[in-house]
Amino acid sequence: MNTTQPFLSDVKELRRRARENIEQGAITDSYGLDSNVVCDILNQALATEIVCVLRYKRHYYMATGLNKDAVAAEFLEHANDEQNHADRIAERITQLGGAPNFNPEGLASRSHSEYKEGNSLVDMIKEDLIAERVAIESYSEIVRFLGEKDPTSRRLMEDLLAVEEEHANDMNDLLQKVQ
């Protein structure tokens, strides 16, 4: 690191630039990506989370059999986590000047994961595990895309990715117990 160069830009220049384009809110000249593209990507992640909420909720209500209570409790916990993810993504979209797309029309086509119901408890767990694996792959790709150009969105997606990995592990554990 060059110690002769100051850590921070000229403060007067930073202040001047902050006054420019204030209608853009959090998006400053240093933002490294096209915010419209990022909002589109985040809206796909939002659709993914909504589809996961719906699938987990259905599985919660449809769970039957000897292991019903423990598995249903896990489904409900995951549904609540996915709803929290959707809320966080929607908030970030608005911070970037976009509009979160909650329109149910086209939701399944915007989502990375599929809405697969499953007929048995084992099928439901498998479908949830597959969906978590899809989210892990797609969120990893989003994290790489965002890189250092949008660290706030990247950190958000890294946080969600970590939870999706926990969910996949939970579903895998449940599958081993139920089979």
Number of C-alpha atoms within 10 A of each C-alpha: 5 6 6 6 8 8 9 7 9 10 9 9 9 11 10 10 14 15 10 11 11 11 9 12 12 13 17 14 11 9 13 14 14 11 17 14 11 20 25 17 15 24 24 23 25 29 26 27 26 24 27 29 24 16 22 27 18 18 27 23 12 16 22 14 10 10 13 16 13 11 24 21 13 19 27 18 16 24 24 16 19 25 19 15 24 26 16 15 25 21 14 20 24 14 16 18 16 19 16 21 19 14 8 10 9 11 18 16 12 19 20 22 25 18 18 16 17 17 11 14 24 17 15 25 26 19 22 28 22 18 25 23 18 18 24 21 13 18 23 17 13 20 19 12 15 18 15 14 14 18 14 13 22 20 14 15 23 18 13 23 21 14 18 24 16 14 24 23 15 17 24 16 12 20 18 10 11 14 7
